[in-house]
Amino acid sequence: MTAGAIHRKTDKGAAEVTDRKLRVNPRLRAMLILIDGTRPEFLVREEAQKVGAPADFLEQLTALGPIEKMKLERASTRADLRELASAYRSALEKAVGAAEAEVLAGRLDALLR
């Protein structure tokens, strides 16, 4: 695992937060709730230590399906970045909600003009 890796909830993870169908350990559930798609792994692991989550909580949650490592892409030109803008907006909507995604994607659009 890379300390700077970013994990986000999958659709299954978002459903688990509200439905509790997987019946995961309460400490794993706490970590699932804390994973927001914006904080790097080392910060999430620090939080895990504070709540007493198992050391392999990321591996357990990944195996169950409620989280995944975010796929980051590189863009070396503005044209490359423009091609990624739609995927960026979609990932943001899942991670932080539509309103915040709109603001951040708008900022990217302004930078690309």
Contacts in CASP RR format, 6 or more apart in sequence:
PFRMAT RR
TARGET T0000
AUTHOR 0000-0000-0000
METHOD contacts of the structure
MODEL  1
MTAGAIHRKTDKGAAEVTDRKLRVNPRLRAMLILIDGTRPEFLVREEAQK
VGAPADFLEQLTALGPIEKMKLERASTRADLRELASAYRSALEKAVGAAE
AEVLAGRLDALLR
1 41 0 8 1.000
1 58 0 8 1.000
2 41 0 8 1.000
3 40 0 8 1.000
3 41 0 8 1.000
3 42 0 8 1.000
4 40 0 8 1.000
4 41 0 8 1.000
4 42 0 8 1.000
5 40 0 8 1.000
5 41 0 8 1.000
5 69 0 8 1.000
5 70 0 8 1.000
6 37 0 8 1.000
6 38 0 8 1.000
6 39 0 8 1.000
6 40 0 8 1.000
6 41 0 8 1.000
6 69 0 8 1.000
6 70 0 8 1.000
6 72 0 8 1.000
7 35 0 8 1.000
7 37 0 8 1.000
7 41 0 8 1.000
7 44 0 8 1.000
7 58 0 8 1.000
7 61 0 8 1.000
7 62 0 8 1.000
7 67 0 8 1.000
7 68 0 8 1.000
7 69 0 8 1.000
7 70 0 8 1.000
8 35 0 8 1.000
8 36 0 8 1.000
8 37 0 8 1.000
8 67 0 8 1.000
8 68 0 8 1.000
8 70 0 8 1.000
8 91 0 8 1.000
8 94 0 8 1.000
8 95 0 8 1.000
9 17 0 8 1.000
9 32 0 8 1.000
9 35 0 8 1.000
9 36 0 8 1.000
9 37 0 8 1.000
9 66 0 8 1.000
9 67 0 8 1.000
9 94 0 8 1.000
9 95 0 8 1.000
10 65 0 8 1.000
10 66 0 8 1.000
10 67 0 8 1.000
10 68 0 8 1.000
11 94 0 8 1.000
12 65 0 8 1.000
12 66 0 8 1.000
13 32 0 8 1.000
13 65 0 8 1.000
13 66 0 8 1.000
13 67 0 8 1.000
14 94 0 8 1.000
15 21 0 8 1.000
16 22 0 8 1.000
16 24 0 8 1.000
16 29 0 8 1.000
16 32 0 8 1.000
16 66 0 8 1.000
17 32 0 8 1.000
17 33 0 8 1.000
20 29 0 8 1.000
22 64 0 8 1.000
22 66 0 8 1.000
24 32 0 8 1.000
24 60 0 8 1.000
24 61 0 8 1.000
24 64 0 8 1.000
25 54 0 8 1.000
27 51 0 8 1.000
27 52 0 8 1.000
27 53 0 8 1.000
27 54 0 8 1.000
27 57 0 8 1.000
28 53 0 8 1.000
28 54 0 8 1.000
28 57 0 8 1.000
28 60 0 8 1.000
28 61 0 8 1.000
30 51 0 8 1.000
30 53 0 8 1.000
31 44 0 8 1.000
31 47 0 8 1.000
31 48 0 8 1.000
31 51 0 8 1.000
31 53 0 8 1.000
31 57 0 8 1.000
31 61 0 8 1.000
32 61 0 8 1.000
32 66 0 8 1.000
32 67 0 8 1.000
34 44 0 8 1.000
34 47 0 8 1.000
35 44 0 8 1.000
35 61 0 8 1.000
35 67 0 8 1.000
36 95 0 8 1.000
36 96 0 8 1.000
37 70 0 8 1.000
37 95 0 8 1.000
37 96 0 8 1.000
38 95 0 8 1.000
38 96 0 8 1.000
41 58 0 8 1.000
44 58 0 8 1.000
45 58 0 8 1.000
48 54 0 8 1.000
48 55 0 8 1.000
48 57 0 8 1.000
54 60 0 8 1.000
58 67 0 8 1.000
61 67 0 8 1.000
62 68 0 8 1.000
62 69 0 8 1.000
70 91 0 8 1.000
73 84 0 8 1.000
73 87 0 8 1.000
74 80 0 8 1.000
75 81 0 8 1.000
75 83 0 8 1.000
75 84 0 8 1.000
78 112 0 8 1.000
81 108 0 8 1.000
81 112 0 8 1.000
82 112 0 8 1.000
85 105 0 8 1.000
85 108 0 8 1.000
85 109 0 8 1.000
85 112 0 8 1.000
88 105 0 8 1.000
88 108 0 8 1.000
89 101 0 8 1.000
89 105 0 8 1.000
92 100 0 8 1.000
92 101 0 8 1.000
92 104 0 8 1.000
92 105 0 8 1.000
93 101 0 8 1.000
95 101 0 8 1.000
96 104 0 8 1.000
END
